[in-house]
Amino acid sequence: MPKSIAPFPMTRLRRTRKMGALRDLVRENELSVNDLIWPVFIREGHDDETPIPSMPGVSRLTIDRLVAKAAEAYALGIPAICLFPYTSQEARTLDCAQAWSADNLSNTAIRAIKDRVPELAIMTDVALDPYNINGHDGFVVDGEIMNDETIEALVKMTLAQAEAGADIIGPSDMMDGRVGAMRRALEADGHRNVSIMSYSAKYASGFYGPFRDAVGASGALVGDKKTYQMDPGNADEALRLVERDLSEGADMVMVKPGMPYLDICRRVKDAFGAPTFAYQVSGEYAMISGAANNGWIDGEKVMMESLLAFKRAGCNGVLTYFAPAAAKLLNE
Ligand code: PBG
């Protein structure tokens, strides 16, 4: 026990837990709607949606439905949404050209949302996987995921997203040197105030399974992503990646997945004090929703507890599929 604590019974730590009012007074961390970024899936079509079986309660939305949901999210006080396209088979090619097309699904959605809810911040995903025939985040040549060649494509993708009106660019590809290249291109192209939230410490994780179903990449992915995403055994390496990305011009950094990597969130926040985010990924969402739907846990309670954990670990906010549900509870 630290010396500042008087011995029992002068100190009884239960005193401040006696009643709700005291627990409210001494609580160290709190979740607010301002902490939430809502990841959403977009599909082609009109006035329709497709439920994702491995993510109960989550659907791929056509752009018109997405715009309506974005307006609802903004009304709930959610500051930002993050767009992920479910691309058609024809959009997936070896050269990934759709990734930087001005009228691809994601860029069309950005314009539609900005038209209706301009004050809602829009985050995008920069990686080639939705447009790549083999499901990888970079170009593949003879089985190798090419770093430098991929960066050129990521820069074009970034500029197309900024042009469409994206507020926060989210490179999730884990190529080396991409943040600097993207930042230089944004500056040169007149997009000085577009933020970059780098997926700096992104692990090669089994927790992305349901997401790959959601974007239709599960069947497509050839091999795994271990030559670019991080080894789950590493922690110091996460700090080096974050430092590198900050030095290249990232405004915010992210740790992904979330709950299994709270130690990394804390270390990143302590080491750099930069705006730090976690991504509570699809597999985390699926575990909580699946158990709740079976009646094995109290879904709302576990959802809120899981989100509060990110605040306790030092995060400024969290990307979570629970965002609307959590916002509704917080607003009650
Ligand atoms: C792809 C990307 C992935 C996620 C976000 N962007 C999957 C992957 O790297 O294979 C995962 C999100 C989630 O699981 O919720 N660049």
Residues whose N, C-alpha, C, O or C-beta is under 5 A from the ligand:
A	BS01	PBG	A127 D129 D137 S172 F207 Y208 F211 V281 S282 G283
